[in-house]
Amino acid sequence: METTCVGSVRNVAVVSSAGAGKTSLCEALLYIGGAIPVLGSVMQGTTVSDFEPEALRHRTSTSASLLQFSWNHTQLTLLDTPGALALLGESMATLRAIDAVVLVMTEQIGVRTELARLWAKIKDLELPCLLFLNGLDKDDASLEKALELCRKQLDCMPVLMTVPVMAGETLDGVIDVRLNQFVRSGPSSAKAELLPVPTHLADDLSRARTKLVEAVAESREALLETYLAEGELSDAVLSEGLRRDIETRQVLPVYAGSATQNVGVWSLLDAMVSLLPSPVERGVAHPWYGIQPETHETCERKGSVEEPFSAYVFKTIIDPFVGRLSYCRVVSGSVQADSTVFNASQHSREKLGHFYRVFGKRHVQVDSAKSGDIVAIAKLKDTHTGDTLSHEGTPLCYPGLGLAKPVLAYAIEAKSKADIDKVSLGLHKLIEEDPALEFSRNEETKEMVLSGMGQFHIDLALEKLHRKFGVEVILHTPKIPYRETVKTKAQAQGKYKKQTGGHGQYGDCWLEVAPLPRGQGYAFENRVVGGAIPRNFIPAVEKGVHEAMREGPLSGCPVVDVRVAVYDGSYHVVDSSEMSFKIAGSMAFKKAIESAHPVLLEPVMTIEIDAPTETVGAVMGDLNARRGRILSVNAHDHVEQITALAPLSELLRYATALNALTAGRGSYVMEFAQYDEVPRDLIGKIVEKRKNAGHTVASYAEH
C-alpha cells in the first residue's frame, strides 16, 4: 500500500472556506495514517484539531492547529487552519511556514471570498497545491459542476486524479487514476483496499487517464514527443512529470471523495508524500529571502542543514500548562534546545527553552530541530509572531506577516472597576496569540478600543478573555472623533476684569479667527502693534486659545483648521497678568468662533470592497444610502472591486451589512482619508447621540 517517496518531511497547510470540511479531512488523514484509533467528528467535538472550548462551542476551527505524525517513512506536519473570513489572518500567516497546500472545496459552498483570497495568496507565494473536492457523498453533489467552478473561479487547469465510485446511493471508493487502481475505504476502518479496477469502470479510468497524461505531456516538449510516439507515459515518468507540474503550478491535481466517510483520503495522503515537495526541494526551487539588519543587504537561505541557523515564528500561543509557546519553522541549519540564538527582529539574544512536536493539544518534547522542521519552542521572552531567530554571527530578518488592518471596532469597559487592569493585561496577551487583533486607548475619547477583522473575531477574543482571565466586559459603539471648524472670518473681544481688593485681574484682547484649508490644523499670529499688549503676555493669549479649542460651540468637539490672530487689546500696568490674558484669549476665541459660522466635521474613510458581480448593484445602493461616494468600480479576480469614500459613522457595523448583501461572499478594507463637513440636517442628531453615548451594546459573560 505504501509507495516510494522523495525526501522524508512534508509541511502542508490545509485551507478552505468555513464548512467545506477541512478539519474532517485532517481527521481522516490522521486516521488513515494510523495516528488516531477512531475517526473523530466536528459536530461531536471529538477531532484532534478543534480542542479549544471556543472551537467546540462554535463547531468550527478558531485557530491553526499543528498535527504532526509519520506515515510511509515520512514525517508529516499538517496545519489545520480556520476557514472563517474574520479569522483569515491566521490562515494567511501559516502559508509562510509551509511548503505546499491542500485546498478543500465543496461544490455546494463554492468559491467564497475567503477561499478566493487564500487562493490569491497561494499563487502569490507560488506554493504547490493539491485540491480535495469534498462532500461527494451528498445527494446533490456534482463532480462536473465542481470542476467547472475550479476552471472559472480559480482560473486554473484542474486534472482529476481520483474518480468517485458509487455503490447504489453510497460512495464506495475511488479509482486512483495515477496508480490505475480501485481504492475502497470507509469510516469504520483505517485500512484502504487497493484492488484492480472493475471492468465496468474501465472506460471511466481510460478517459480520466488520457486527460491526465495529456495534461502532463503538454507541459514539456520531451514528454509530448514520448506520448505522441508511444501513446502513453509510464507510471514513473507520469509521476515525475506531475511532481514538476505541481511545483511549477501548471496543473492542479484534484482528488475527489468524502472526508467524513473516509473515501478518497488514502489517495490524497499518498499524493502528499509522493507528489508534493520536501523542504529541501522547495528551498532549492524557492529560497527564503531575508534582510541583514545592519547592512540591509538581501540574504538567501535554501533550506540546507549546512547553512547558518534561521527560523521564522509564525504563531504564538499561551498554553495554561507549558506557558508561552512560539511555533517556528526552522528555515536553515540546525539548533539544540536550551541554546542561545539572536532575535534579529528585536535585536536581542534569546535563550531557547524546550522544543516540542505538536499533535493538537498534545506536546512531545524533542531535543533538537533542523531545517524543514516545525517545532514549538517554550518560554521565549522577547519573541513575537513574525520575528526571525538566527545565528548571532549571521543575522537576518525574514519579512513579517503583513496582516490586513482591522475593519470592526468596539469601545470596551470592564464590568467591574476592579478588573480594568486584568482586561488590559488579558487583551495584550490575546494579541500575542492573534496579531490581527488591535487594542488601544483613544486619548481623545478616553475609551479602550478593541478592533478585529469582523464580529466573529471580536466575539472569540472576548470569549477567550472571559475564559482565560475571568473578566467580563461591556461593549459600546465607539465614539466618533468629530471635529469643528469655521466657515468665515470673525472678530471678537475678550475682556477679563476682576477687582477683589489689592491687585485685581485685567486682560483685554481682540482676536480674528479664519478658516484654514482642510487638514492644516492650527496657526496663531501676533499682529499687535504699538505695544497694545506687552509681548510677554502674547503666549498667554495663545494658551487661552488652545484651551478654548478643546471644545467647540456645536458639540463640544475639538476645533481644527483655524487661523487665530491677536491684533489689538489693552493692559493694566498693575493688574494685568498671564492668567488674566489667558482667560481673555479663551473668552475672545469662544465669542469669535460662534460668529464665524461653525460647522461639524466627521472622519471619512476610503473603503475598498470586493463583491460578487451579481451583488454590486445592491452594495453600491447601500453605500449611497450611507452617504458614500463611489470613486471607481473595477473587475478584479472574478469579483468587482468598489472603491468609495464614506463617513466612519456609517461604517461602524458595515461588516454585518456587507455579509447580508453578499451572502457572506463580500469583504472590505478601509483606512482614514480626510475630514469632511457634516450635513446641517444631521448635526442635531449627532449632538443628541453624543449626549446619550453611554448606551450599552452588549455584555460578554460566560455562556
Number of C-alpha atoms within 10 A of each C-alpha: 9 10 10 10 19 14 17 18 21 27 24 26 26 27 31 30 26 20 17 23 25 27 32 26 25 22 28 32 22 26 22 24 21 15 17 17 12 18 23 22 17 21 13 9 19 15 21 24 28 26 17 15 14 19 18 18 12 13 16 22 25 25 26 24 23 24 23 20 18 16 17 17 14 16 17 22 23 24 28 29 29 28 28 23 23 22 24 24 23 23 24 21 21 24 23 22 25 23 26 27 23 23 22 24 28 24 22 16 12 17 22 19 21 24 24 20 17 21 20 14 15 19 13 9 14 15 23 26 28 26 24 28 25 29 24 26 20 13 9 10 15 15 20 10 13 21 18 15 19 21 13 12 15 17 12 15 18 22 21 22 29 30 22 23 21 13 8 7 9 13 22 21 28 27 29 26 25 21 15 18 18 25 25 20 23 21 18 10 13 21 16 20 15 19 12 12 18 11 9 8 13 13 10 16 23 13 11 20 22 14 15 21 26 19 20 26 23 14 16 13 10 10 20 20 13 14 18 12 9 10 12 18 20 12 13 10 15 17 19 15 21 27 20 19 20 22 22 14 19 18 23 20 24 24 28 31 29 27 28 22 23 28 29 34 32 26 22 26 19 19 20 22 25 22 25 28 28 24 26 23 18 21 21 13 13 19 16 18 15 18 17 16 15 9 8 11 10 13 16 15 20 22 26 20 17 12 16 20 26 31 30 25 28 23 25 25 21 17 11 8 6 12 12 20 22 24 27 25 27 26 31 28 22 21 23 15 18 16 12 17 20 22 25 26 21 15 13 14 18 21 17 18 18 20 25 22 22 20 18 19 14 11 14 10 14 14 11 16 20 22 25 28 24 26 28 26 22 24 18 16 12 14 21 20 22 22 23 28 31 28 20 18 10 15 24 30 25 23 16 16 19 11 14 12 16 20 22 22 23 23 24 24 20 20 17 11 9 10 17 16 10 17 24 17 13 21 21 17 16 22 17 19 21 21 19 22 24 18 19 14 14 14 8 11 13 10 17 18 21 22 20 24 25 21 18 14 22 19 14 16 21 25 20 20 23 19 15 13 15 15 23 24 21 18 22 20 19 20 19 15 15 20 25 27 28 24 16 15 17 20 21 20 21 24 22 21 15 13 10 7 6 7 11 15 20 24 27 26 29 22 29 21 25 20 21 19 10 15 12 12 14 16 14 14 14 16 10 18 12 7 11 14 23 14 12 10 18 20 15 21 30 22 18 23 23 19 15 20 23 15 16 21 19 16 19 15 20 21 25 22 19 26 19 24 20 24 17 19 21 17 21 13 8 11 16 22 18 19 18 24 31 26 26 27 33 25 24 27 31 19 17 24 28 16 16 19 13 19 21 26 23 19 19 22 22 21 23 19 22 26 29 20 13 11 17 21 12 14 21 18 11 15 19 14 11 16 12 21 16 16 12 10 16 11 13 11 14 15 21 19 22 21 20 20 21 24 24 22 20 15 20 16 17 19 20 14 15 22 14 12 17 20 13 18 21 26 24 18 18 22 15 14 14 15 19 18 16 18 11 10 8 10 16 11 10 17 16 11 13 13 10 9 13 12 11 12 12 12 16 17 16 12 6
